[in-house]
Amino acid sequence: MTTNPNLKRSREFSTSNNYHISETESDDISTDEFISQNEDSSDSYASDNDSSDSYVNDDNDIFKHAQPEFVEKNEAFLGLLIQAGAEFSHHQSLVELWDISRSRPIYHATMSLERFKNLLRFLRFDDRQRRDKSDRLAAIRYVFQSFTKQLPRHFISSENITIDEQLVPFRGRCCFIQYMPKKPAKYGLKF
């Protein structure tokens, strides 16, 4: 019996009582400092790159200074990314995620597909001119440090926890790809 390759299946979530995630508020994870850093870097990148491209116009300009709804748009954008990751939607295209008949309505209800693409295109977390050239993680170093600083505050482990390495399959061009012949996917990023 062969399976239909065009059939989309969603993964089932396993529930476990071996861990506890503390109650969080939106201010705990996305701080005002993080949002302002993101706004400054994204605004400078968008202003440098939107003059020669017809994709961004005045009606769709999302990175204007003194725009009070920037924080809400950014939090909604990050929320959609987290939602897509929690649903294991990394193999779906953005068009599939925004399709009302095949996806959850949260994507379409939160923002339009064009706005999401615009945010995804111009989102930056650092300034390229001030970036450390020797740091290979410089583009997301600030986000990574902010995230790892928040993790111990919100995750309380139990006595039944196992820590292991994980190889995330990746065959693209990257300077820190690992080769592990005993893993199912032999090339990838080791965590």
C-alpha positions as CSV (number, residue, x, y, z in Angstrom):
1,M,0.0,0.0,0.0
2,T,1.5,3.3,-1.0
3,T,0.7,6.6,0.5
4,N,-0.3,9.7,-1.4
5,P,2.7,12.1,-1.5
6,N,0.4,15.1,-1.9
7,L,-1.4,14.3,1.4
8,K,-0.4,16.8,4.2
9,R,-0.3,15.4,7.7
10,S,0.1,17.3,10.8
11,R,2.2,16.0,13.6
12,E,0.7,15.0,16.9
13,F,2.0,16.7,20.0
14,S,3.1,14.5,22.8
15,T,2.3,15.7,26.3
16,S,4.6,15.0,29.2
17,N,4.5,15.8,32.9
18,N,8.3,15.7,33.2
19,Y,8.7,19.5,32.8
20,H,7.1,22.6,33.9
21,I,6.9,25.9,32.0
22,S,6.2,28.9,34.2
23,E,3.5,31.4,33.4
24,T,4.9,34.2,31.3
25,E,3.9,37.6,30.3
26,S,4.6,39.1,27.0
27,D,7.0,41.6,28.6
28,D,9.1,38.8,30.0
29,I,10.2,37.4,26.6
30,S,10.0,40.5,24.3
31,T,11.4,43.4,26.3
32,D,11.2,47.0,25.2
33,E,15.0,47.1,24.8
34,F,14.8,44.1,22.3
35,I,11.9,45.8,20.4
36,S,13.7,49.1,20.1
37,Q,16.9,47.5,19.0
38,N,15.0,45.6,16.4
39,E,13.1,48.7,15.2
40,D,16.3,50.7,14.8
41,S,18.2,48.0,12.9
42,S,15.2,47.1,10.7
43,D,14.4,50.8,9.9
44,S,17.9,51.6,8.8
45,Y,18.1,48.4,6.7
46,A,14.7,49.1,5.1
47,S,15.5,52.7,4.3
48,D,18.8,51.6,2.7
49,N,17.1,49.0,0.5
50,D,13.7,50.2,-0.3
51,S,14.5,53.1,-2.6
52,S,15.6,50.9,-5.5
53,D,12.8,48.3,-5.1
54,S,9.2,48.6,-6.1
55,Y,8.1,46.0,-3.6
56,V,7.9,48.6,-0.8
57,N,5.7,51.6,-1.3
58,D,4.4,54.4,0.8
59,D,1.2,52.5,1.7
60,N,3.2,49.5,2.8
61,D,6.1,51.2,4.6
62,I,6.3,49.3,7.9
63,F,9.4,50.7,9.5
64,K,8.7,54.4,10.2
65,H,10.1,56.0,13.3
66,A,7.6,57.1,15.9
67,Q,5.1,54.6,14.7
68,P,3.2,53.6,17.9
69,E,1.9,50.3,16.5
70,F,5.4,49.0,15.7
71,V,5.6,47.1,18.9
72,E,2.2,45.3,18.3
73,K,3.2,44.5,14.7
74,N,6.5,43.1,15.8
75,E,5.0,41.0,18.6
76,A,2.3,39.7,16.3
77,F,5.0,38.8,13.7
78,L,7.1,37.0,16.3
79,G,4.0,35.2,17.6
80,L,3.2,34.0,14.1
81,L,6.8,32.6,13.7
82,I,6.5,30.8,17.1
83,Q,3.1,29.5,16.1
84,A,4.5,28.1,12.8
85,G,7.4,26.5,14.6
86,A,5.1,25.0,17.3
87,E,3.0,23.4,14.5
88,F,6.0,22.1,12.7
89,S,5.1,24.2,9.6
90,H,8.6,24.6,8.4
91,H,8.0,22.6,5.2
92,Q,4.9,24.6,4.2
93,S,5.1,27.7,2.1
94,L,3.9,31.0,3.3
95,V,1.0,30.8,0.8
96,E,-0.1,27.5,2.3
97,L,0.0,29.0,5.8
98,W,-2.2,32.0,4.7
99,D,-4.6,29.8,2.8
100,I,-7.9,29.8,4.7
101,S,-9.0,26.4,3.4
102,R,-5.8,24.6,4.4
103,S,-4.4,26.4,7.5
104,R,-5.4,27.8,10.8
105,P,-7.1,31.2,10.7
106,I,-4.7,32.8,13.1
107,Y,-2.3,33.7,10.2
108,H,-4.8,35.4,8.0
109,A,-6.5,37.1,11.0
110,T,-3.2,38.5,12.4
111,M,-1.8,40.2,9.3
112,S,-1.8,40.0,5.5
113,L,0.7,37.8,3.7
114,E,2.3,40.8,2.0
115,R,2.9,42.5,5.4
116,F,4.4,39.3,6.8
117,K,6.7,39.0,3.8
118,N,7.7,42.7,4.2
119,L,8.5,42.2,7.9
120,L,10.4,39.0,7.1
121,R,12.4,40.7,4.4
122,F,13.4,43.8,6.4
123,L,13.8,42.3,9.8
124,R,17.3,42.9,11.2
125,F,18.7,42.6,14.7
126,D,22.0,44.4,14.3
127,D,23.6,47.1,12.3
128,R,25.8,45.8,9.5
129,Q,28.2,48.8,9.7
130,R,28.9,48.1,13.4
131,R,29.0,44.3,13.1
132,D,32.0,42.4,14.3
133,K,33.5,40.8,11.2
134,S,35.1,37.9,13.1
135,D,31.9,36.9,14.8
136,R,30.0,34.4,12.7
137,L,26.8,34.7,14.8
138,A,26.9,38.5,14.8
139,A,23.7,38.9,12.8
140,I,21.6,37.3,15.6
141,R,24.0,37.5,18.6
142,Y,21.8,40.0,20.4
143,V,18.7,37.9,20.0
144,F,20.5,34.7,21.0
145,Q,21.9,36.3,24.2
146,S,18.5,37.8,25.1
147,F,16.8,34.5,24.6
148,T,19.3,32.4,26.6
149,K,19.2,35.0,29.4
150,Q,15.4,34.5,29.6
151,L,15.3,30.7,29.5
152,P,16.3,29.9,33.1
153,R,13.6,32.2,34.4
154,H,10.8,30.3,32.6
155,F,11.9,26.6,32.5
156,I,12.0,24.6,35.7
157,S,13.4,21.1,35.1
158,S,12.5,18.0,37.1
159,E,14.6,15.0,38.1
160,N,13.7,13.1,34.9
161,I,15.5,15.2,32.4
162,T,17.9,14.0,29.8
163,I,20.4,16.3,28.0
164,D,21.7,15.1,24.7
165,E,23.1,16.4,21.5
166,Q,20.9,17.0,18.5
167,L,21.9,17.2,14.9
168,V,19.5,19.4,12.9
169,P,19.7,18.3,9.3
170,F,21.1,21.0,7.0
171,R,22.9,20.6,3.6
172,G,23.3,24.2,2.7
173,R,26.4,26.4,2.8
174,C,27.4,27.1,6.4
175,C,30.8,27.3,8.0
176,F,29.9,25.3,11.1
177,I,28.2,22.3,9.7
178,Q,29.0,19.0,11.5
179,Y,29.4,15.6,9.9
180,M,28.2,12.8,12.2
181,P,28.1,9.4,10.4
182,K,26.1,7.6,13.1
183,K,23.2,10.0,12.9
184,P,20.3,9.5,10.4
185,A,21.0,12.8,8.7
186,K,24.7,12.8,8.5
187,Y,25.2,16.6,7.9
188,G,23.7,19.4,10.0
189,L,24.0,21.8,12.8
190,K,24.8,20.3,16.2
191,F,23.1,21.6,19.3
